[in-house]
Amino acid sequence: MFTMLEWFGFGFNQFGQITPIVSGKEKILLPQKIQTCNEFTEEVTENKMKLTKSHAEQAEAEETRARDCGGQPEATESRATESNWRARVSENRGLERSNLYCEADNTIRVSWSRRATLHRAKHSTCSKSHGDKGGICLYGFCSSSCGQSICLCTPKLHDCLDAMISENYLVVKFKDKIESWNIEEEENNPIWSMDITPSFMGDLPLAPGGYVVAKPPFYKSINMPISAKKLTLGEEHVVLLSTDGTVYTWGLGSHGQLGHGTLESQLDPLAVEALHGLKMADVSAGSWHSVCISDGGDIYIWGWNESGQLGLPSRCLQIRDNQRDSGEADMTDIERTEGNMHEEDSLAIFISIQAFPALLDVPGGIEFIKMSCGSRHTAAVTCDGDLYTWGWGKYGQLGHDSIQSVDQPKRVEYFAKQQFYVQHVVCGAWNTFAQVSKRDPPKK
């Protein structure tokens, strides 16, 4: 038996995607519960009140000093920032925080960018007039001129069915259309739109006859008659799962992310021949690697292994771990250090690029039911409700209470210790979000 579903996040939090940035937590190393809209707003408001009080005391002290010196108080950067924040919140863009509420078990529509977290919310006003329809709630850095973490919602989008966000654009799907909004601009109208029929059931980024991307030109067609079940976007490649379980890839192939055995690019969808005869249940794309999971619970993975994101031995990872600097090493440092590897290290087998799908080797015959790719890390959920992560860990996105990268699947112990059963996982570029349920205590 399981109780209410909740979302936890860990990793990159520079813009308050997981917890308000006013708390000073830029990296979340252990999973932290994603707050409801009310909790988030209350915490931000409380911190803002503290900041406002601090600014007021500072202003009073400056005025006192100015009077003593016979001059005028100078405007401080902190006061200007506060004023700017208040101006942004009150702008007439149709953005509101009032009449907003989220259930504790609210299902997040997991679509992330480096700067923001997007999920569904509800408006009491909209619920009364339009029925029980979800809105869109944005955590994090919603605009370049908005320097604080605030929870915003757009009433105009209260009846959207699906949404995804990038650094600058919000793409939303309605019953009869798909629209794109520029979250950096002040216009209160979409900058792009396409009509769809109510019978179209595909989730974003799928669109009739093709797919959408969260940047101009927004729509790209698929010039092949493929019945698509799911489509996912990497940095410069596309992975598609058809209704019959076949995996197709196309786009840039320079890191082996297409799985066709070469580093060549592919303009049109091409079936991954190495997976022929294996029915796949799900697919995901990282920036330069790809993953799919079979009906039998096996994970196949291919592409770039620079940070161990394939779960295979990584030379770059070993070099980086040996450096004193805990930050990310650039390729020049790696190439310079490769010539200084110890002889025993040179005998080891390292994989930089895996151009064919490789079966992920996890001891114990574990079966997986869900998986997702970040920019350079991977996460997967087992049938037993455990979460495994591997790859790049600089921002704590692996959930192991560390910023170390790993090139082998490693269980996130936090959920097991807390008696949480992981139901679902979705990776952002540099963070990870898991939906969990609390196991009921065993009956005596």
C-alpha positions as CSV (number, residue, x, y, z in Angstrom):
1,M,0.0,0.0,0.0
2,F,1.2,3.5,-0.9
3,T,0.2,7.0,0.3
4,M,0.2,10.3,-1.5
5,L,2.5,11.0,-4.4
6,E,5.1,13.7,-3.9
7,W,7.9,15.2,-6.1
8,F,11.5,15.6,-4.9
9,G,14.3,17.4,-6.7
10,F,18.1,17.6,-6.5
11,G,20.9,19.2,-8.5
12,F,21.2,22.7,-10.1
13,N,19.2,25.3,-8.1
14,Q,20.9,28.5,-9.2
15,F,17.5,30.1,-10.1
16,G,15.3,28.5,-7.5
17,Q,13.9,25.7,-9.6
18,I,13.8,23.3,-6.6
19,T,13.8,25.6,-3.5
20,P,13.7,29.4,-3.3
21,I,17.0,30.9,-4.2
22,V,16.7,33.3,-1.3
23,S,17.7,30.4,0.9
24,G,21.1,30.4,-0.7
25,K,21.0,26.8,-1.9
26,E,22.6,26.8,-5.4
27,K,23.2,23.0,-5.3
28,I,20.9,20.5,-3.8
29,L,22.9,17.4,-3.0
30,L,20.2,15.3,-1.4
31,P,16.6,15.0,-2.6
32,Q,14.4,17.8,-1.3
33,K,10.6,17.9,-1.5
34,I,9.2,20.2,-4.2
35,Q,6.9,22.7,-2.4
36,T,3.3,23.3,-3.3
37,C,2.6,26.7,-4.7
38,N,1.3,28.0,-1.4
39,E,4.3,26.8,0.5
40,F,6.6,28.3,-2.1
41,T,4.9,31.6,-2.2
42,E,4.7,31.8,1.6
43,E,8.5,31.1,2.0
44,V,9.4,33.6,-0.7
45,T,7.1,36.2,0.8
46,E,8.5,35.6,4.3
47,N,12.1,36.0,2.9
48,K,11.1,39.1,0.9
49,M,9.7,40.7,4.1
50,K,12.9,40.0,5.9
51,L,14.9,41.5,3.0
52,T,12.5,44.5,2.9
53,K,13.0,45.1,6.6
54,S,16.7,44.9,6.1
55,H,16.6,47.3,3.2
56,A,14.5,49.7,5.3
57,E,17.0,49.7,8.2
58,Q,19.8,50.2,5.7
59,A,18.0,53.1,4.1
60,E,17.3,54.7,7.5
61,A,21.0,54.4,8.4
62,E,22.0,56.0,5.1
63,E,19.6,58.9,5.6
64,T,21.0,59.4,9.1
65,R,24.6,59.5,7.7
66,A,23.5,61.8,4.9
67,R,21.9,64.3,7.4
68,D,24.9,64.2,9.6
69,C,27.1,64.9,6.6
70,G,24.8,67.5,5.1
71,G,24.2,65.6,1.9
72,Q,21.6,63.3,0.3
73,P,21.4,59.5,0.7
74,E,22.6,57.5,-2.3
75,A,20.5,54.8,-3.9
76,T,21.9,51.4,-3.2
77,E,22.0,48.4,-5.5
78,S,20.0,46.4,-3.1
79,R,17.2,49.0,-2.9
80,A,17.2,49.1,-6.7
81,T,16.9,45.4,-6.9
82,E,14.0,45.4,-4.5
83,S,12.2,48.1,-6.5
84,N,12.8,46.2,-9.7
85,W,11.4,43.0,-8.2
86,R,8.2,44.8,-7.1
87,A,7.8,46.4,-10.5
88,R,8.1,43.0,-12.3
89,V,5.6,41.3,-10.1
90,S,3.0,44.1,-10.7
91,E,3.5,44.3,-14.5
92,N,0.3,43.9,-16.5
93,R,1.2,40.7,-18.3
94,G,-1.8,38.7,-16.9
95,L,0.5,37.0,-14.4
96,E,-1.0,36.3,-11.0
97,R,-0.1,34.6,-7.7
98,S,-3.6,35.1,-6.2
99,N,-6.3,32.5,-6.2
100,L,-3.6,29.9,-6.8
101,Y,-3.4,26.5,-5.1
102,C,-1.7,23.2,-5.6
103,E,-2.7,19.9,-4.1
104,A,0.1,18.3,-2.1
105,D,0.0,15.4,-4.5
106,N,-0.2,17.7,-7.6
107,T,1.1,15.9,-10.6
108,I,4.0,18.0,-12.1
109,R,4.1,18.2,-15.9
110,V,7.8,17.6,-15.9
111,S,9.3,20.0,-18.4
112,W,12.5,21.7,-17.3
113,S,15.1,24.2,-18.4
114,R,18.3,25.2,-16.7
115,R,16.4,28.2,-15.2
116,A,12.9,27.1,-14.4
117,T,10.6,24.3,-13.3
118,L,7.2,24.0,-14.9
119,H,4.2,22.2,-13.4
120,R,0.4,22.2,-13.3
121,A,-1.5,24.4,-10.8
122,K,-5.1,25.3,-10.3
123,H,-6.9,28.6,-9.9
124,S,-9.9,28.8,-7.6
125,T,-11.4,31.5,-9.9
126,C,-10.8,29.4,-13.0
127,S,-12.1,26.2,-11.4
128,K,-15.4,28.0,-10.6
129,S,-15.9,29.4,-14.1
130,H,-14.3,26.7,-16.3
131,G,-14.4,23.6,-14.2
132,D,-11.4,21.6,-12.9
133,K,-8.7,22.7,-15.3
134,G,-5.1,23.1,-14.6
135,G,-2.9,26.2,-15.0
136,I,0.8,26.6,-15.5
137,C,3.0,27.4,-12.6
138,L,6.6,28.5,-13.2
139,Y,9.3,28.3,-10.5
140,G,12.6,30.0,-10.8
141,F,14.1,32.7,-13.0
142,C,11.2,33.6,-15.2
143,S,12.8,36.7,-16.8
144,S,16.2,38.3,-17.1
145,S,14.9,41.3,-15.3
146,C,13.4,39.3,-12.5
147,G,16.1,38.7,-10.0
148,Q,14.1,36.8,-7.4
149,S,12.5,33.3,-7.3
150,I,8.8,33.8,-7.5
151,C,5.9,31.6,-8.4
152,L,4.0,32.9,-11.3
153,C,0.9,31.7,-13.1
154,T,-0.7,32.7,-16.4
155,P,-4.5,32.6,-16.3
156,K,-4.7,32.7,-20.1
157,L,-3.2,29.2,-20.1
158,H,-5.6,27.7,-17.6
159,D,-7.0,25.2,-20.0
160,C,-3.8,24.0,-21.6
161,L,-3.3,20.2,-21.9
162,D,0.4,20.0,-22.1
163,A,3.5,22.3,-21.9
164,M,7.2,22.5,-22.2
165,I,9.7,25.2,-21.4
166,S,13.2,26.2,-22.6
167,E,15.5,29.0,-21.7
168,N,13.4,31.6,-23.4
169,Y,10.1,30.1,-24.6
170,L,7.1,28.4,-23.3
171,V,5.2,26.0,-25.6
172,V,1.7,25.0,-24.7
173,K,-0.8,22.7,-26.2
174,F,-4.6,23.3,-26.1
175,K,-7.4,21.2,-27.5
176,D,-7.4,23.0,-30.8
177,K,-4.0,24.6,-31.1
178,I,-0.3,24.8,-30.0
179,E,1.2,28.1,-29.0
180,S,4.6,29.5,-28.1
181,W,5.1,32.3,-25.7
182,N,8.3,34.3,-25.2
183,I,8.9,34.5,-21.4
184,E,11.6,37.2,-21.9
185,E,9.2,39.7,-23.6
186,E,6.4,41.7,-22.2
187,E,3.8,41.0,-24.8
188,N,0.6,39.3,-23.6
189,N,0.1,37.3,-26.8
190,P,1.7,34.2,-28.3
191,I,4.4,34.7,-30.8
192,W,3.6,31.5,-32.8
193,S,0.6,29.3,-33.2
194,M,-0.6,26.3,-35.2
195,D,-4.1,24.7,-35.3
196,I,-4.6,21.0,-34.4
197,T,-7.6,18.8,-34.3
198,P,-9.1,17.7,-31.0
199,S,-8.5,14.1,-32.1
200,F,-4.7,14.5,-32.0
201,M,-3.5,12.7,-28.8
202,G,0.3,13.1,-29.0
203,D,2.2,14.7,-26.1
204,L,4.6,17.5,-26.7
205,P,6.9,17.9,-28.5
206,L,4.8,15.7,-30.9
207,A,2.6,17.7,-33.3
208,P,0.5,16.7,-36.3
209,G,2.9,15.6,-39.1
210,G,6.0,16.5,-37.1
211,Y,7.2,18.0,-33.8
212,V,7.8,21.3,-32.1
213,V,10.9,22.8,-30.5
214,A,11.0,25.5,-28.0
215,K,12.8,28.0,-30.2
216,P,12.3,29.4,-33.7
217,P,11.1,28.2,-36.2
218,F,9.2,26.0,-33.6
219,Y,7.7,23.5,-36.0
220,K,9.6,20.7,-37.9
221,S,8.0,18.2,-40.2
222,I,8.7,14.4,-40.3
223,N,8.8,13.4,-43.9
224,M,8.0,9.8,-43.3
225,P,4.7,7.9,-42.4
226,I,5.6,6.9,-38.9
227,S,3.0,6.3,-36.2
228,A,4.7,8.0,-33.3
229,K,4.2,7.1,-29.6
230,K,6.8,9.4,-28.1
231,L,9.4,11.8,-29.3
232,T,12.2,13.3,-27.2
233,L,14.8,16.0,-28.1
234,G,18.5,16.0,-27.4
235,E,20.8,19.0,-27.9
236,E,20.9,18.4,-31.7
237,H,19.3,15.1,-32.3
238,V,15.8,13.5,-32.1
239,V,14.8,10.1,-30.7
240,L,11.3,8.7,-31.7
241,L,9.5,5.6,-30.4
242,S,6.8,4.3,-32.8
243,T,3.7,2.5,-31.7
244,D,5.1,-0.8,-32.7
245,G,8.2,-0.4,-30.4
246,T,10.7,0.6,-33.0
247,V,13.3,3.3,-32.2
248,Y,14.1,6.0,-34.9
249,T,16.8,8.6,-34.6
250,W,18.0,11.5,-36.7
251,G,20.0,14.8,-36.5
252,L,23.6,15.3,-35.4
253,G,25.6,12.1,-35.0
254,S,29.1,13.4,-34.1
255,H,29.0,11.7,-30.7
256,G,27.4,8.5,-31.7
257,Q,24.0,9.6,-30.3
258,L,22.1,8.2,-33.2
259,G,23.1,4.6,-32.5
260,H,23.7,3.7,-36.2
261,G,27.3,2.7,-35.7
262,T,28.8,5.8,-37.2
263,L,29.4,9.4,-36.3
264,E,27.6,10.7,-39.4
265,S,24.5,12.9,-39.2
266,Q,21.1,11.8,-40.4
267,L,18.6,14.1,-42.0
268,D,15.5,11.8,-41.9
269,P,14.3,9.3,-39.3
270,L,16.2,6.0,-39.5
271,A,15.4,2.9,-37.5
272,V,18.2,1.8,-35.1
273,E,19.0,-1.6,-36.7
274,A,20.9,-2.9,-33.6
275,L,17.6,-3.0,-31.8
276,H,15.7,-4.8,-34.5
277,G,13.4,-7.5,-33.0
278,L,13.4,-5.9,-29.6
279,K,10.2,-4.0,-28.7
280,M,11.0,-0.8,-26.8
281,A,8.6,0.7,-24.2
282,D,10.2,4.2,-23.7
283,V,13.0,6.5,-25.0
284,S,14.9,9.5,-23.8
285,A,17.6,11.8,-25.1
286,G,20.3,13.6,-23.3
287,S,22.3,16.4,-24.9
288,W,24.6,13.9,-26.7
289,H,23.4,10.5,-25.6
290,S,20.3,8.4,-26.0
291,V,18.5,5.7,-23.9
292,C,15.7,3.3,-24.4
293,I,14.0,0.7,-22.2
294,S,12.6,-2.6,-23.5
295,D,9.4,-4.3,-22.6
296,G,11.4,-6.7,-20.5
297,G,13.0,-4.0,-18.4
298,D,16.4,-3.8,-20.0
299,I,18.1,-0.5,-20.7
300,Y,20.0,0.1,-23.9
301,I,22.2,3.2,-24.1
302,W,24.5,4.9,-26.6
303,G,26.3,8.1,-27.5
304,W,28.9,10.3,-25.7
305,N,30.4,8.9,-22.5
306,E,32.5,11.9,-21.4
307,S,31.1,11.9,-17.9
308,G,30.1,8.2,-17.6
309,Q,26.5,9.0,-18.6
310,L,26.4,5.6,-20.5
311,G,27.3,3.6,-17.4
312,L,30.6,2.6,-19.1
313,P,34.2,3.3,-18.0
314,S,35.1,6.9,-18.8
315,R,38.7,8.1,-19.2
316,C,37.6,11.7,-19.0
317,L,35.9,11.0,-15.7
318,Q,39.0,9.3,-14.2
319,I,41.1,12.3,-15.3
320,R,38.7,14.8,-13.9
321,D,38.4,12.9,-10.6
322,N,42.2,13.0,-10.2
323,Q,42.3,16.8,-10.6
324,R,42.3,19.0,-7.5
325,D,39.7,21.3,-8.9
326,S,36.3,19.9,-8.2
327,G,34.8,21.9,-11.1
328,E,34.4,20.7,-14.7
329,A,37.6,20.1,-16.6
330,D,37.7,21.3,-20.2
331,M,38.8,19.2,-23.1
332,T,42.2,20.9,-23.3
333,D,43.0,19.8,-19.7
334,I,41.8,16.3,-20.5
335,E,43.9,15.9,-23.7
336,R,47.0,17.3,-21.9
337,T,46.6,14.9,-19.0
338,E,46.0,11.8,-21.2
339,G,49.7,11.5,-22.0
340,N,50.5,11.3,-18.3
341,M,48.3,8.4,-17.4
342,H,49.9,5.6,-15.4
343,E,50.8,2.5,-17.3
344,E,48.2,0.4,-15.4
345,D,45.6,2.9,-16.3
346,S,46.5,2.8,-20.0
347,L,45.6,-1.0,-19.9
348,A,42.1,-0.3,-18.8
349,I,39.3,-0.2,-21.3
350,F,37.7,3.2,-21.6
351,I,34.8,4.2,-23.8
352,S,34.4,7.8,-25.0
353,I,31.8,7.2,-27.7
354,Q,29.5,4.2,-28.0
355,A,28.0,4.4,-31.5
356,F,25.9,1.2,-31.1
357,P,23.3,0.6,-28.4
358,A,24.9,-1.2,-25.4
359,L,23.0,-3.2,-22.8
360,L,23.4,-1.6,-19.4
361,D,25.1,-4.0,-17.1
362,V,23.6,-3.8,-13.6
363,P,24.4,-6.5,-11.1
364,G,21.5,-8.6,-9.7
365,G,19.4,-8.8,-12.9
366,I,17.5,-5.6,-12.0
367,E,14.5,-4.7,-14.2
368,F,13.7,-1.0,-15.0
369,I,10.4,0.6,-15.7
370,K,11.3,4.3,-16.1
371,M,14.4,6.3,-17.2
372,S,15.4,9.7,-18.2
373,C,18.4,11.6,-19.5
374,G,19.9,14.9,-18.3
375,S,22.5,16.8,-20.3
376,R,25.3,14.4,-19.2
377,H,23.7,12.2,-16.6
378,T,21.1,9.4,-16.6
379,A,18.5,8.2,-14.1
380,A,16.4,5.0,-14.0
381,V,13.7,3.6,-11.8
382,T,13.5,-0.2,-11.0
383,C,10.5,-2.4,-10.6
384,D,11.2,-2.4,-6.8
385,G,10.9,1.4,-6.6
386,D,14.6,2.2,-6.4
387,L,16.3,5.1,-8.2
388,Y,19.7,4.7,-9.9
389,T,21.7,7.6,-11.3
390,W,25.1,7.9,-13.0
391,G,27.1,10.4,-15.1
392,W,28.0,14.0,-14.4
393,G,27.5,15.1,-10.8
394,K,28.9,18.6,-10.5
395,Y,25.7,20.1,-9.2
396,G,24.5,17.2,-7.1
397,Q,22.1,16.0,-9.8
398,L,22.9,12.3,-9.0
399,G,21.4,12.6,-5.5
400,H,24.4,11.0,-3.7
401,D,25.1,13.9,-1.3
402,S,28.2,14.6,-3.4
403,I,29.3,16.5,-6.5
404,Q,31.3,13.5,-7.8
405,S,30.6,12.0,-11.2
406,V,30.2,8.2,-11.5
407,D,30.4,5.9,-14.5
408,Q,28.4,3.1,-13.0
409,P,24.7,3.0,-12.0
410,K,24.4,3.8,-8.3
411,R,21.3,3.6,-6.1
412,V,20.1,6.9,-4.5
413,E,20.1,5.8,-0.9
414,Y,18.0,8.7,0.4
415,F,14.7,7.3,-0.9
416,A,15.4,3.8,0.4
417,K,16.3,5.2,3.9
418,Q,13.2,7.3,3.9
419,Q,11.0,4.3,2.9
420,F,10.0,6.0,-0.3
421,Y,8.9,4.1,-3.4
422,V,10.1,5.9,-6.5
423,Q,7.3,6.0,-9.2
424,H,8.8,8.2,-11.9
425,V,11.9,10.2,-12.8
426,V,12.6,13.1,-15.1
427,C,15.9,14.8,-15.6
428,G,16.5,18.4,-16.2
429,A,19.7,19.5,-17.9
430,W,21.6,19.7,-14.6
431,N,19.1,18.4,-12.1
432,T,16.8,15.4,-11.4
433,F,13.2,15.2,-10.2
434,A,11.6,12.0,-8.8
435,Q,8.0,11.3,-8.0
436,V,7.7,9.1,-4.9
437,S,5.1,7.5,-2.6
438,K,5.5,6.7,1.0
439,R,5.2,3.0,1.9
440,D,2.6,2.3,4.6
441,P,4.2,0.6,7.7
442,P,3.8,-3.2,7.6
443,K,0.9,-4.6,9.6
444,K,1.8,-6.3,12.9
